[in-house]
Amino acid sequence: MYQRLMEHLTTAVLLLDGQLRLRWMNPAAEALLALSRARVSGQPLPALVNADGDIGELLAKARDELHPYTQREARLSLPTGELLTVDYTVTPLSADELLLEIEPRDRLLRISREEALQTRQETIKVLARGLAHEVKNPLGGIRGAAQLLERDLGDSRLTEFTHIIIEEADRLRDLVDAMLGPTRLNRPEPINIHRVLERVRSLVAVERPEVTIIRDYDPSLPDLSGDESQLIQAILNVARNAEQAMTEAGIEAPTLTLQTRARRQFTLGAERHRLVCQVSILDNGPGVPEALKETLFYPMVSGRAEGSGLGLSIAQSILHRHQGLIECDSLPGHTEFRLLIPLETCHD
């Protein structure tokens, strides 16, 4: 009965003998470590899995001292080459038996990171909308006063200055509107994400013919529900940001890759989705400066002298309206923006 209980646990459980050889593990451990119990039974665990420090040393210490030990946020290197962040606890049952429990942390850490990002974005949105309200009200008054003044001016040379006031007020209004971005999904409808990407590809190809664009699509992806024009805008903002960074850095062979993949049983924020569409935009540019990584999606933040700092902020806002988000991993020579969108009905 106890074995049946452990076989149905979601926590990875392994039983080792006094020589740290594997005697048994439950299905959760097989899935986590990508090992088959039948194939590796009897082999020393330290030879199968590497960890920060020496996992064999910690196991031997627990065995010799008959004292349990816990390691937090350790990095495990699997035989497949994959790296996992885990918490693990070793408990000596006797001098010849050790119980090892492994709890993966990558998913929880990612959820915490996503929740923090969404909270920051919501705070920024509230502040931006409050600021926009305070700015647009006096702008409207300034524009109206300039129009009234223009009617009373008899000298055409003076109306040139009222034209400047009106034009600059309109420019500031447009800037505030761009900072806020669209407020809702105007026309939720079934969308083929590859049609969206092809539109983005054609626009980038015309703007920057020197950039090589690679398409790596998963044709099995179903349609998602959302606003096609907004998704085009979001993906185009990210793609333009990438190609501008490559061009300004003088990359000899600038390459942009548009990739789609399906992610199953994927958690976005606090909600788990059966199927998620992942759109990756990869480039071989200089990478995101370290100082900008934490504030990359904030409005008015840009690493370019000519940048407005609105493109990525608007893209993130659009993804939030589709119950999704944007993640970024960046190193010099390899930057990846991942746009994650649930393949379920979206709501306003």
MIKEGU-716508 format. One record per residue (C-alpha): residue number from 0; residue in three letters; chain; x, y, z. Coordinates in pm, 1 decimal. Each point is the difference from the previous one (the first is absolute). Layout:
MIKEGU-716508
> NUM  ALA  A  X  Y  Z
...
//
This chain:
MIKEGU-716508
> 0  MET  A  0.0  0.0  0.0
> 1  TYR  A  281.9  240.7  86.7
> 2  GLN  A  166.4  -65.8  -335.1
> 3  ARG  A  -326.6  78.4  -178.8
> 4  LEU  A  -26.5  326.2  189.7
> 5  MET  A  354.3  104.0  -96.2
> 6  GLU  A  -57.9  -98.4  -362.0
> 7  HIS  A  -285.5  250.6  -14.6
> 8  LEU  A  190.8  286.0  162.7
> 9  THR  A  95.7  296.9  -218.8
> 10  THR  A  321.2  38.6  204.8
> 11  ALA  A  297.9  -197.6  -129.8
> 12  VAL  A  96.6  -269.2  253.6
> 13  LEU  A  307.3  -225.2  -24.7
> 14  LEU  A  125.4  -277.8  226.8
> 15  LEU  A  376.2  -59.9  19.4
> 16  ASP  A  203.6  -269.6  171.8
> 17  GLY  A  305.1  51.2  222.2
> 18  GLN  A  228.5  25.4  -305.9
> 19  LEU  A  -224.0  276.8  -141.6
> 20  ARG  A  -124.5  -234.3  -271.8
> 21  LEU  A  -351.4  46.1  -129.8
> 22  ARG  A  -242.9  -263.7  127.0
> 23  TRP  A  -335.3  156.2  -89.4
> 24  MET  A  -161.3  322.0  -121.3
> 25  ASN  A  -355.1  104.9  -68.9
> 26  PRO  A  -138.0  108.5  -341.6
> 27  ALA  A  31.6  368.2  95.4
> 28  ALA  A  376.4  -51.6  47.4
> 29  GLU  A  25.7  -181.6  -334.2
> 30  ALA  A  -173.8  290.6  -174.9
> 31  LEU  A  201.4  268.8  178.4
> 32  LEU  A  342.8  -158.8  -49.0
> 33  ALA  A  -78.4  -150.1  -343.1
> 34  LEU  A  119.4  -340.7  125.5
> 35  SER  A  -158.5  -342.9  -19.7
> 36  ARG  A  0.9  -191.0  328.7
> 37  ALA  A  42.9  -330.8  -182.2
> 38  ARG  A  311.4  123.7  -182.8
> 39  VAL  A  184.2  179.9  280.9
> 40  SER  A  -94.7  -212.7  301.9
> 41  GLY  A  313.9  -95.7  193.7
> 42  GLN  A  209.8  286.9  -136.5
> 43  PRO  A  153.2  264.5  231.2
> 44  LEU  A  -216.8  312.7  -6.1
> 45  PRO  A  298.1  244.8  -1.3
> 46  ALA  A  108.4  -158.0  -329.4
> 47  LEU  A  -342.3  71.4  -152.4
> 48  VAL  A  -73.7  349.5  129.0
> 49  ASN  A  236.3  288.8  69.6
> 50  ALA  A  -90.7  284.1  234.8
> 51  ASP  A  143.3  323.3  135.1
> 52  GLY  A  272.9  -109.2  239.4
> 53  ASP  A  19.3  -378.5  38.6
> 54  ILE  A  -331.1  -178.8  42.7
> 55  GLY  A  188.6  -320.1  79.3
> 56  GLU  A  177.8  170.2  288.4
> 57  LEU  A  -328.4  123.2  148.5
> 58  LEU  A  -161.7  -343.0  -37.8
> 59  ALA  A  296.6  -168.7  168.6
> 60  LYS  A  -5.2  256.4  282.1
> 61  ALA  A  -369.7  -65.9  65.6
> 62  ARG  A  65.7  -377.5  -1.5
> 63  ASP  A  298.9  16.7  232.5
> 64  GLU  A  -152.2  245.9  246.8
> 65  LEU  A  -353.8  -141.9  -23.7
> 66  HIS  A  -117.2  359.3  -34.6
> 67  PRO  A  -227.3  148.9  -270.6
> 68  TYR  A  126.2  283.8  -219.4
> 69  THR  A  -176.0  238.3  -236.3
> 70  GLN  A  148.4  192.4  -289.4
> 71  ARG  A  -195.0  299.6  -137.3
> 72  GLU  A  -1.5  116.2  -362.2
> 73  ALA  A  273.7  -237.8  -107.5
> 74  ARG  A  81.4  -34.4  -369.3
> 75  LEU  A  -30.4  -356.9  -129.3
> 76  SER  A  163.1  -105.9  -324.1
> 77  LEU  A  -187.4  -290.1  -158.7
> 78  PRO  A  140.7  -264.1  -236.5
> 79  THR  A  -188.6  177.5  -281.6
> 80  GLY  A  202.2  316.0  66.2
> 81  GLU  A  -302.4  186.4  137.2
> 82  LEU  A  49.1  216.8  307.3
> 83  LEU  A  -263.3  7.4  275.3
> 84  THR  A  -37.8  213.7  310.0
> 85  VAL  A  -124.0  -219.1  285.4
> 86  ASP  A  -32.6  -32.0  375.5
> 87  TYR  A  103.5  -342.5  124.7
> 88  THR  A  -5.6  -169.4  340.7
> 89  VAL  A  186.5  -315.5  93.7
> 90  THR  A  -131.4  -195.6  299.7
> 91  PRO  A  185.3  -304.4  138.6
> 92  LEU  A  -243.5  -282.1  76.6
> 93  SER  A  287.0  -216.7  126.8
> 94  ALA  A  371.2  -42.8  -61.2
> 95  ASP  A  -85.3  -184.3  -322.1
> 96  GLU  A  -296.9  199.0  -128.3
> 97  LEU  A  -37.9  362.9  -104.7
> 98  LEU  A  -317.5  173.7  -112.6
> 99  LEU  A  53.9  284.1  -248.0
> 100  GLU  A  -280.3  246.7  -78.9
> 101  ILE  A  40.1  242.7  -289.1
> 102  GLU  A  -234.0  294.9  -61.2
> 103  PRO  A  47.0  196.8  -324.9
> 104  ARG  A  18.4  376.1  47.6
> 105  ASP  A  28.0  129.6  -358.3
> 106  ARG  A  -374.9  21.5  -49.6
> 107  LEU  A  -60.5  168.4  336.6
> 108  LEU  A  283.0  247.5  -56.7
> 109  ARG  A  -135.3  80.4  -346.8
> 110  ILE  A  -352.5  47.6  139.4
> 111  SER  A  134.8  236.8  267.4
> 112  ARG  A  194.3  192.8  -263.9
> 113  GLU  A  -305.0  25.0  -225.6
> 114  GLU  A  -226.9  111.2  284.9
> 115  ALA  A  251.0  268.3  98.9
> 116  LEU  A  20.1  115.9  -363.3
> 117  GLN  A  -378.3  15.0  -32.5
> 118  THR  A  -29.9  192.4  327.5
> 119  ARG  A  257.9  253.2  -117.9
> 120  GLN  A  -177.8  34.3  -333.7
> 121  GLU  A  -336.2  60.1  168.7
> 122  THR  A  155.9  264.5  225.9
> 123  ILE  A  161.5  171.3  -297.8
> 124  LYS  A  -329.4  -12.0  -191.4
> 125  VAL  A  -188.4  171.3  284.3
> 126  LEU  A  270.0  267.8  33.9
> 127  ALA  A  15.1  55.7  -376.6
> 128  ARG  A  -377.5  36.0  -32.2
> 129  GLY  A  -9.3  244.2  290.2
> 130  LEU  A  284.2  200.6  -154.1
> 131  ALA  A  -166.5  -7.3  -342.5
> 132  HIS  A  -323.0  136.0  147.9
> 133  GLU  A  184.9  283.9  170.6
> 134  VAL  A  197.9  84.7  -315.3
> 135  LYS  A  -281.9  -23.0  -257.0
> 136  ASN  A  -234.6  231.6  187.9
> 137  PRO  A  227.5  307.7  -9.8
> 138  LEU  A  110.5  -92.4  -352.5
> 139  GLY  A  -360.7  23.4  -113.5
> 140  GLY  A  -28.8  342.1  164.6
> 141  ILE  A  322.3  122.5  -161.6
> 142  ARG  A  -113.2  -121.3  -342.5
> 143  GLY  A  -344.2  157.5  34.8
> 144  ALA  A  143.4  332.1  116.9
> 145  ALA  A  242.4  5.7  -294.7
> 146  GLN  A  -288.3  -60.2  -243.0
> 147  LEU  A  -203.9  283.2  152.3
> 148  LEU  A  302.0  229.9  -7.6
> 149  GLU  A  61.8  -84.0  -365.6
> 150  ARG  A  -351.2  116.7  -95.1
> 151  ASP  A  55.7  341.6  159.6
> 152  LEU  A  342.6  59.2  -152.6
> 153  GLY  A  -13.3  211.8  -310.3
> 154  ASP  A  367.9  -34.7  -83.9
> 155  SER  A  78.2  -323.2  -188.9
> 156  ARG  A  359.5  21.0  123.8
> 157  LEU  A  -123.4  -46.5  357.1
> 158  THR  A  -221.6  -298.4  -80.7
> 159  GLU  A  317.5  -192.6  -82.1
> 160  PHE  A  70.2  -13.5  374.4
> 161  THR  A  -350.1  -124.0  85.0
> 162  HIS  A  47.1  -274.4  -260.6
> 163  ILE  A  315.8  -106.4  181.4
> 164  ILE  A  -184.5  -11.1  334.8
> 165  ILE  A  -280.5  -212.7  -147.9
> 166  GLU  A  239.2  -237.7  -177.5
> 167  GLU  A  216.1  -50.1  309.7
> 168  ALA  A  -308.1  -59.2  217.1
> 169  ASP  A  -114.7  -264.5  -250.4
> 170  ARG  A  345.7  -159.1  1.9
> 171  LEU  A  -1.4  -26.4  379.7
> 172  ARG  A  -351.9  -146.3  -6.8
> 173  ASP  A  110.0  -263.2  -251.3
> 174  LEU  A  303.4  -83.3  214.7
> 175  VAL  A  -220.4  -53.4  306.1
> 176  ASP  A  -241.4  -216.3  -203.5
> 177  ALA  A  291.6  -209.5  -127.7
> 178  MET  A  130.2  -45.0  354.3
> 179  LEU  A  -338.0  -131.9  113.5
> 180  GLY  A  -54.2  -221.2  -303.4
> 181  PRO  A  -337.1  -155.9  -82.9
> 182  THR  A  -221.6  -55.5  302.9
> 183  ARG  A  -189.2  -311.0  -106.1
> 184  LEU  A  -33.4  -277.9  -255.8
> 185  ASN  A  -205.9  167.0  -271.2
> 186  ARG  A  -91.6  -303.2  -205.7
> 187  PRO  A  79.7  -335.0  164.0
> 188  GLU  A  -0.7  -257.3  -278.6
> 189  PRO  A  174.9  -324.8  -99.5
> 190  ILE  A  353.8  82.5  -110.0
> 191  ASN  A  261.0  -204.8  -181.0
> 192  ILE  A  320.6  106.3  174.6
> 193  HIS  A  206.6  -85.6  -307.3
> 194  ARG  A  -200.7  244.9  -210.9
> 195  VAL  A  86.7  265.0  259.8
> 196  LEU  A  369.1  -94.7  -14.3
> 197  GLU  A  3.0  6.7  -379.9
> 198  ARG  A  -136.5  353.8  8.2
> 199  VAL  A  271.2  101.2  246.3
> 200  ARG  A  264.8  -175.0  -211.0
> 201  SER  A  -102.1  187.0  -314.7
> 202  LEU  A  7.1  336.9  178.6
> 203  VAL  A  344.2  -60.0  154.0
> 204  ALA  A  137.4  -131.0  -330.7
> 205  VAL  A  -102.7  321.3  -177.2
> 206  GLU  A  141.3  223.6  275.5
> 207  ARG  A  328.5  -191.2  45.5
> 208  PRO  A  80.7  -211.9  -306.3
> 209  GLU  A  349.3  -65.7  136.7
> 210  VAL  A  -145.0  -206.2  287.7
> 211  THR  A  -33.0  -373.1  -68.6
> 212  ILE  A  -334.8  -127.6  128.1
> 213  ILE  A  -36.3  -368.5  87.0
> 214  ARG  A  -342.6  -160.3  47.3
> 215  ASP  A  -29.4  -294.8  237.0
> 216  TYR  A  -371.4  -69.3  36.0
> 217  ASP  A  -196.9  -277.7  166.1
> 218  PRO  A  -280.2  -67.5  -253.8
> 219  SER  A  -204.7  -196.2  254.9
> 220  LEU  A  -86.2  310.9  205.2
> 221  PRO  A  -376.3  67.7  11.0
> 222  ASP  A  -151.5  346.7  -34.5
> 223  LEU  A  -0.9  225.7  303.5
> 224  SER  A  -262.6  259.2  92.9
> 225  GLY  A  90.9  366.4  9.1
> 226  ASP  A  45.8  320.5  -194.1
> 227  GLU  A  212.4  -56.3  -310.4
> 228  SER  A  100.3  364.2  -51.6
> 229  GLN  A  116.2  31.9  361.2
> 230  LEU  A  202.1  -322.8  -16.8
> 231  ILE  A  163.0  119.5  -322.7
> 232  GLN  A  91.7  322.3  180.6
> 233  ALA  A  141.2  -182.6  302.3
> 234  ILE  A  214.4  -243.6  -201.3
> 235  LEU  A  108.5  274.8  -240.6
> 236  ASN  A  114.5  216.5  292.9
> 237  VAL  A  219.8  -283.5  130.7
> 238  ALA  A  134.1  -88.4  -347.0
> 239  ARG  A  80.3  363.4  -80.4
> 240  ASN  A  175.8  37.4  332.0
> 241  ALA  A  216.0  -302.6  -87.9
> 242  GLU  A  88.0  105.2  -353.7
> 243  GLN  A  77.8  357.2  106.6
> 244  ALA  A  232.4  -128.7  273.4
> 245  MET  A  183.0  -223.4  -251.0
> 246  THR  A  29.7  278.1  -257.9
> 247  GLU  A  127.5  259.3  247.4
> 248  ALA  A  254.0  -248.1  139.4
> 249  GLY  A  134.8  -63.6  -351.4
> 250  ILE  A  -56.2  -376.8  8.2
> 251  GLU  A  156.5  -143.3  -317.2
> 252  ALA  A  -269.0  -260.4  -68.6
> 253  PRO  A  -308.8  115.2  191.4
> 254  THR  A  -246.7  -287.3  37.5
> 255  LEU  A  -352.4  5.3  135.8
> 256  THR  A  -181.8  -326.8  72.4
> 257  LEU  A  -377.7  -23.3  33.9
> 258  GLN  A  -89.6  -321.4  180.6
> 259  THR  A  -324.0  -152.7  128.0
> 260  ARG  A  -45.5  -287.6  242.7
> 261  ALA  A  -282.8  -149.5  206.5
> 262  ARG  A  46.2  -21.4  376.5
> 263  ARG  A  -224.7  -244.2  183.9
> 264  GLN  A  -121.9  29.3  358.6
> 265  PHE  A  171.6  336.9  30.5
> 266  THR  A  -49.8  247.2  285.1
> 267  LEU  A  -31.2  372.3  -69.8
> 268  GLY  A  -15.3  200.6  318.3
> 269  ALA  A  -218.6  -198.5  237.8
> 270  GLU  A  -205.4  -174.3  -271.4
> 271  ARG  A  88.3  -330.9  -161.3
> 272  HIS  A  -91.8  -35.8  -366.9
> 273  ARG  A  -46.5  -321.2  -189.9
> 274  LEU  A  169.5  138.3  -311.3
> 275  VAL  A  204.0  316.5  -55.6
> 276  CYS  A  134.9  147.2  -323.3
> 277  GLN  A  365.0  106.8  29.6
> 278  VAL  A  127.0  247.6  -258.2
> 279  SER  A  377.7  46.5  25.1
> 280  ILE  A  184.9  285.7  -167.3
> 281  LEU  A  372.6  -71.5  1.1
> 282  ASP  A  287.0  215.2  -121.3
> 283  ASN  A  378.5  -7.6  -2.2
> 284  GLY  A  39.0  360.6  110.0
> 285  PRO  A  200.6  149.6  286.7
> 286  GLY  A  -250.1  -102.6  267.6
> 287  VAL  A  -194.2  201.4  254.7
> 288  PRO  A  222.7  215.2  224.5
> 289  GLU  A  10.5  -137.1  353.2
> 290  ALA  A  -117.6  332.6  142.3
> 291  LEU  A  -322.2  -18.1  -206.0
> 292  LYS  A  -104.8  -359.9  65.4
> 293  GLU  A  -213.0  77.8  306.1
> 294  THR  A  -171.4  301.7  -159.0
> 295  LEU  A  -15.1  -118.0  -360.6
> 296  PHE  A  -380.0  10.2  -26.2
> 297  TYR  A  -46.4  330.1  184.2
> 298  PRO  A  -131.0  292.0  -210.5
> 299  MET  A  251.9  265.0  -102.9
> 300  VAL  A  294.8  -237.4  62.1
> 301  SER  A  227.6  -56.5  -299.6
> 302  GLY  A  357.0  -104.1  -67.2
> 303  ARG  A  7.0  196.7  -326.8
> 304  ALA  A  66.5  371.1  -30.8
> 305  GLU  A  -284.2  38.2  -251.9
> 306  GLY  A  -238.0  -241.1  172.1
> 307  SER  A  -328.0  112.2  157.2
> 308  GLY  A  -3.8  -282.8  254.0
> 309  LEU  A  -362.2  -82.8  -82.4
> 310  GLY  A  24.2  -299.0  -236.5
> 311  LEU  A  61.1  -278.8  252.4
> 312  SER  A  -229.9  156.1  259.4
> 313  ILE  A  -287.3  7.7  -250.1
> 314  ALA  A  77.6  -357.0  -111.0
> 315  GLN  A  -11.4  -124.6  359.7
> 316  SER  A  -326.8  185.7  57.5
> 317  ILE  A  -155.8  -164.2  -307.6
> 318  LEU  A  112.3  -344.7  116.2
> 319  HIS  A  -156.1  60.8  341.7
> 320  ARG  A  -332.7  71.9  -170.7
> 321  HIS  A  32.0  -344.4  -160.4
> 322  GLN  A  68.9  -154.5  346.2
> 323  GLY  A  361.6  -52.1  -107.9
> 324  LEU  A  340.1  155.4  61.7
> 325  ILE  A  344.1  57.0  -149.2
> 326  GLU  A  321.5  -145.7  141.7
> 327  CYS  A  355.0  83.2  -101.3
> 328  ASP  A  328.7  -190.4  23.3
> 329  SER  A  300.3  184.0  -133.3
> 330  LEU  A  371.6  -52.7  -41.5
> 331  PRO  A  235.6  168.4  -247.8
> 332  GLY  A  -62.9  -170.1  -333.1
> 333  HIS  A  -326.9  -162.7  105.6
> 334  THR  A  -316.6  176.6  114.1
> 335  GLU  A  -338.6  -169.3  21.7
> 336  PHE  A  -333.2  166.3  63.7
> 337  ARG  A  -274.9  -254.0  71.8
> 338  LEU  A  -360.8  107.3  -44.9
> 339  LEU  A  -228.1  -244.6  183.5
> 340  ILE  A  -372.2  2.0  -82.7
> 341  PRO  A  -260.0  -248.8  128.5
> 342  LEU  A  -169.8  -192.8  -280.0
> 343  GLU  A  -335.9  60.7  164.3
> 344  THR  A  -274.6  257.6  -31.6
> 345  CYS  A  121.5  346.8  95.6
> 346  HIS  A  -211.9  253.1  188.8
> 347  ASP  A  -1.8  380.2  0.2
//
